[in-house]
Amino acid sequence: MAVTTRRPGPPAGATEPAGSRTDRNAFARYWHSRWTEARRSWRLYWQLYLLVVLPVLYFVVFKYVPISNAVIAFKDYNVIKGPWGSDWVGFKNFEMFFANPVFGTLLKNTFILAFYLVLASFPIPIILAIALNEIRDGWFKRSVQMITYAPYFISTVVVVSMTILILSPRIGLVNDALGLFGIPAVDFLGDPHYFRHIYVWSDVWQTTGYSAVIYMAALAGIDPALHEAAKIDGATRLQRIRHVDIPGIMPTAVIILVLGVGNMMAIGFEKAYLLQNDLNLAQSEIIPTYVYKTGLINADFSTATAVGLFNSVVNLCLLLFVNVAAKRITGKGLWG
C-alpha cells in the first residue's frame, strides 16, 4: 500500500505576500477576461469602431501631437535647431508679453469683443427657434429656416467683402439710405467705435440660423403631452413657452453657453483681421490677430506660441468657471 504525504499548507488566517502566485494568477485572469470581452465587442460592433478611427486620428494628429510643440513658448526657438534643440529661456517670452505696452489693450479688446459676441449670439437663436416652433404654416416655416440658415455657408472672406461694400462711404447701401434723410456719409470701418458692432452683428446674421437648428431639435424632443396638459389647464401660448419650452431646452442652452464662454478667447481672427485697418486698430487689434502678426509676419515664433498658450490657459479657466457656475445655478453642466 502506497503511502502519500501531504505538504503542510499555510496556517489558518495566513495570507500569501503581495506579488505571490495567487496575485499573478488573478491579474492574468482579469486581463484575459478583458481581452476576451474586447474581442467579442469588436466582432459585434466592428463597423462602429471603423467609423471612429478617422475622427480619432484627426484629433491625435492635428490636436494632441501639436501640443508637444508648445515647448517653443519656453525656448528661444531656432528653426535650424528645432523645437527640442533650441535654447531654454523659461518664462522670458511670457514676461516680455506681459511687459509689452499693448498687453492691456489686447486683453481688453479681446474680452470686450468676446463677451459682446456671446451676449448677442446666445439668446437670438433661442428666440428664433421658439418662434419657428410656434409657426403652423409649413411653407412659411421652411422658407424662414432656409433664409436664416443659408448665410452660415457663406465664407468669412465673402461676408467681409459684402460688409465692406454695404458700409462703404461712397457706394454703400447704408450711406445711400442715410443720405435720403440728409445724414452725411459715415465711414463705419474707419471709426473704431463701430468695429465691434459690425463684427458682432455680422456674425450673428451669419450663425443665427445654424444655431437655431440645435434648439429646434431640442424643442422637438419635448413631450407633446406637456403642452396638452398646459392647454387643458388654460395656459396661454406665452405661458406654455415660459413653463414648457424654455425648461425643455435649458440643458442644451446651458451646454452651448458653457462652450461659447469657454471658447471666447479663441475668437476667430479671420474676420477681425480682414475688417482691420489703420484707422480702427485701437479696437480691432485682439490677441489672435497679434499672434498672427507676431508669429507669421514677424517670424517671432517663441513669443507667438507663448501668447497663444496664455490665451488657451485663459480659455480653460473660463470654461471651468462657467461650468461650475452653471452647475450651481441650473444643476446642469458640461460633464453632467
C-alpha positions in Angstrom: 0.0 0.0 0.0 1.5 3.3 -1.1 1.8 6.0 1.5 1.2 9.6 0.3 2.4 12.6 2.2 0.7 16.0 2.1 2.8 19.1 2.0 1.8 21.2 5.0 -0.3 24.3 4.0 -0.2 27.7 5.4 -1.5 28.2 8.9 -5.1 29.3 9.3 -5.6 33.0 8.7 -2.3 33.4 6.9 -2.3 35.2 3.5 0.2 35.0 0.7 2.5 38.0 0.4 1.9 40.7 -2.3 3.3 39.6 -5.7 2.6 35.9 -4.9 1.4 33.4 -7.5 -2.2 33.9 -6.4 -2.0 37.7 -7.2 -0.3 37.0 -10.5 -3.0 34.4 -11.5 -5.8 36.9 -10.6 -4.1 39.6 -12.6 -3.7 37.3 -15.6 -7.4 36.1 -15.3 -8.5 39.8 -15.2 -6.7 40.8 -18.3 -7.7 37.6 -20.1 -11.4 38.4 -19.4 -10.9 42.0 -20.5 -9.2 40.9 -23.8 -12.0 38.3 -24.4 -14.6 41.0 -23.8 -12.8 43.4 -26.2 -12.6 40.8 -28.9 -16.3 39.9 -28.5 -17.2 43.6 -28.7 -15.1 44.1 -31.8 -16.8 41.2 -33.6 -20.3 42.6 -32.8 -19.6 46.3 -33.4 -16.6 46.5 -35.8 -18.5 48.8 -38.2 -18.9 51.4 -35.4 -15.2 51.1 -34.4 -14.2 51.7 -38.0 -16.3 54.9 -38.1 -14.5 56.2 -35.1 -11.0 55.6 -36.5 -10.8 58.7 -38.7 -12.1 61.2 -36.1 -9.7 59.8 -33.5 -6.8 60.0 -36.0 -7.8 63.6 -36.8 -7.7 64.6 -33.1 -4.4 62.8 -32.4 -2.6 64.2 -35.5 -3.9 67.8 -35.5 -4.7 68.4 -31.8 -2.7 66.2 -29.5 0.6 65.9 -31.4 1.0 69.7 -31.8 0.6 70.1 -28.1 4.2 68.8 -27.7 5.5 71.7 -29.7 4.1 74.2 -27.1 7.5 73.8 -25.6 8.6 76.5 -28.1 6.9 79.1 -25.7 9.7 78.3 -23.2 12.6 78.4 -25.6 14.4 80.8 -27.9 13.2 79.0 -31.0 15.7 78.5 -33.7 14.5 76.9 -37.0 17.7 75.0 -37.6 17.9 73.6 -34.0 14.2 72.7 -33.9 11.7 72.8 -31.0 13.7 70.5 -28.8 17.2 71.7 -29.7 16.6 75.4 -29.1 17.9 77.1 -26.0 15.7 77.0 -22.9 14.7 80.5 -21.7 11.9 79.6 -19.2 9.2 82.3 -18.8 11.1 85.0 -20.6 8.7 85.1 -23.6 5.7 85.4 -21.2 7.4 88.2 -19.2 8.1 90.1 -22.4 4.5 89.8 -23.5 3.2 90.9 -20.1 5.6 93.9 -20.1 4.6 94.9 -23.6 2.6 98.2 -23.6 0.0 96.7 -25.9 -0.8 93.8 -23.5 -3.6 95.7 -21.6 -5.1 96.9 -24.9 -5.1 93.4 -26.4 -6.6 91.8 -23.4 -9.3 94.5 -23.1 -10.2 94.4 -26.8 -10.4 90.6 -26.8 -12.5 90.3 -23.7 -15.0 93.0 -24.7 -15.4 91.7 -28.2 -15.8 88.1 -27.0 -18.3 88.9 -24.3 -20.2 91.1 -26.7 -20.4 88.3 -29.2 -21.5 85.7 -26.6 -24.2 88.0 -25.2 -25.6 88.9 -28.6 -25.3 85.4 -30.2 -26.7 83.3 -27.3 -30.4 84.5 -26.9 -31.2 85.3 -30.5 -31.1 81.7 -31.8 -33.3 80.6 -28.9 -35.9 83.3 -29.8 -35.8 82.3 -33.5 -36.2 78.6 -32.7 -39.1 79.2 -30.3 -40.8 81.5 -32.9 -40.3 78.9 -35.7 -41.6 76.2 -33.4 -44.9 78.1 -32.9 -45.5 78.6 -36.6 -48.0 76.1 -38.0 -47.7 77.1 -41.7 -45.2 74.6 -43.1 -44.3 76.6 -46.3 -43.6 79.8 -44.4 -41.6 77.9 -41.7 -39.4 76.1 -44.2 -38.8 79.4 -46.1 -37.7 81.2 -42.9 -35.5 78.3 -41.9 -33.8 78.3 -45.3 -33.3 82.1 -45.4 -31.8 82.2 -41.9 -29.7 79.1 -42.4 -28.2 79.9 -45.8 -25.7 82.6 -44.6 -23.9 80.0 -42.5 -22.4 78.5 -45.7 -21.0 81.9 -46.9 -17.3 82.1 -46.3 -15.8 84.6 -44.0 -14.0 86.4 -46.9 -17.2 86.8 -48.8 -19.1 88.1 -45.7 -16.4 90.7 -45.0 -16.4 91.8 -48.7 -20.2 92.2 -48.5 -19.9 94.2 -45.3 -17.2 96.5 -46.7 -19.4 97.2 -49.8 -22.6 97.7 -47.9 -20.9 100.1 -45.4 -18.8 101.9 -48.0 -19.0 105.7 -47.5 -19.4 106.3 -51.3 -21.3 103.4 -52.8 -22.6 101.6 -49.7 -26.4 100.9 -49.3 -26.4 102.1 -45.7 -24.9 105.5 -46.5 -27.3 105.8 -49.5 -30.2 105.2 -47.1 -28.8 107.8 -44.6 -28.4 110.3 -47.5 -32.2 110.1 -48.1 -32.7 111.6 -44.6 -30.0 114.3 -45.1 -27.5 112.5 -42.9 -23.9 112.8 -44.2 -21.9 109.7 -45.1 -20.3 107.8 -42.3 -17.0 105.9 -42.6 -18.1 102.9 -40.5 -14.9 100.9 -40.9 -12.7 103.9 -40.4 -14.3 104.7 -37.0 -13.0 102.3 -34.2 -16.2 102.8 -32.2 -18.2 100.9 -34.9 -15.8 98.0 -35.3 -17.3 95.8 -32.5 -20.9 96.3 -33.6 -20.0 95.5 -37.2 -18.1 92.4 -36.2 -20.7 91.0 -33.7 -23.9 91.7 -35.7 -22.5 90.4 -39.0 -21.5 87.2 -37.1 -25.0 87.0 -35.5 -26.6 87.3 -39.0 -24.3 84.6 -40.3 -24.7 82.0 -37.5 -28.2 82.5 -36.0 -30.0 80.2 -38.4 -27.5 77.4 -37.9 -27.5 77.7 -34.1 -31.4 77.7 -34.1 -31.4 74.3 -35.6 -29.9 72.8 -32.4 -32.6 74.4 -30.3 -35.4 73.3 -32.7 -34.1 69.7 -32.3 -34.3 70.1 -28.5 -37.9 71.6 -28.8 -38.9 68.6 -31.0 -37.9 66.3 -28.1 -40.3 67.8 -25.6 -43.2 65.6 -24.8 -46.4 66.9 -26.5 -48.4 65.7 -23.5 -46.9 68.6 -21.5 -48.4 71.1 -24.0 -51.7 69.3 -24.0 -51.9 69.4 -20.2 -51.0 73.1 -20.2 -53.7 73.8 -22.7 -56.3 72.0 -20.5 -55.1 74.0 -17.5 -55.8 77.2 -19.5 -52.2 78.2 -20.1 -51.7 80.8 -22.9 -49.1 80.4 -25.6 -46.6 82.6 -23.8 -47.2 80.7 -20.6 -46.5 77.4 -22.4 -43.3 78.8 -23.9 -42.2 80.0 -20.5 -43.1 76.9 -18.5 -42.7 74.1 -21.0 -40.5 75.1 -23.9 -37.8 77.1 -22.1 -37.3 74.5 -19.3 -37.2 71.8 -22.0 -34.3 73.4 -23.9 -32.5 74.6 -20.8 -29.9 71.7 -20.6 -29.0 72.3 -24.3 -28.8 76.0 -23.8 -26.5 75.7 -20.8 -24.1 73.4 -22.6 -23.9 75.7 -25.6 -23.4 78.7 -23.3 -20.6 77.0 -21.4 -18.9 76.0 -24.6 -19.4 79.5 -26.0 -17.9 81.2 -23.0 -15.1 78.6 -22.9 -14.2 79.4 -26.5 -14.4 83.2 -26.1 -10.6 83.8 -26.2 -10.3 81.6 -29.3 -12.4 84.1 -31.3 -11.6 83.7 -35.0 -9.0 86.2 -36.2 -10.0 85.9 -39.9 -12.9 88.4 -39.8 -11.2 90.7 -37.3 -8.0 90.7 -39.5 -10.0 91.3 -42.7 -12.0 94.2 -41.2 -8.9 95.7 -39.6 -7.3 98.9 -40.9 -5.0 101.6 -39.6 -8.0 103.7 -38.5 -9.8 101.2 -36.4 -6.7 99.4 -35.0 -7.4 100.8 -31.5 -10.3 98.3 -31.1 -9.7 95.8 -33.8 -6.4 94.5 -32.6 -7.1 91.4 -30.5 -4.9 88.5 -29.2 -5.5 86.2 -32.3 -4.5 89.0 -34.8 -1.5 89.9 -32.6 -0.4 86.2 -32.6 -0.8 86.0 -36.4 1.3 89.2 -37.0 4.0 88.2 -34.4 4.3 84.6 -35.4 3.9 84.5 -39.1 4.6 88.0 -40.4 7.4 88.9 -37.9 8.6 85.2 -37.6 8.8 85.5 -33.8 7.6 82.0 -33.2 8.5 81.8 -29.5 6.6 84.9 -28.5 3.6 83.9 -30.6 3.5 80.5 -29.1 3.7 82.0 -25.6 0.8 84.3 -26.3 -1.2 81.5 -27.8 -0.5 79.3 -24.8 -1.6 82.1 -22.4 -4.7 82.5 -24.5 -5.5 78.8 -24.2 -5.0 78.8 -20.4 -7.4 81.7 -20.0 -9.9 79.8 -22.2 -9.6 76.7 -20.0 -10.1 78.8 -16.8 -13.2 80.5 -18.3 -14.6 77.1 -19.3 -14.2 75.6 -15.8 -15.5 78.7 -14.1 -18.6 79.0 -16.2 -19.3 75.2 -16.0 -19.1 75.3 -12.2 -21.4 78.4 -12.1 -23.9 76.8 -14.4 -23.8 73.6 -12.4 -24.6 75.6 -9.2 -27.3 77.7 -10.7 -29.2 75.3 -13.0 -28.0 71.9 -11.9 -26.7 71.2 -15.4 -23.1 71.3 -16.6 -20.9 70.2 -19.4 -20.0 67.0 -17.6 -23.4 66.2 -16.2 
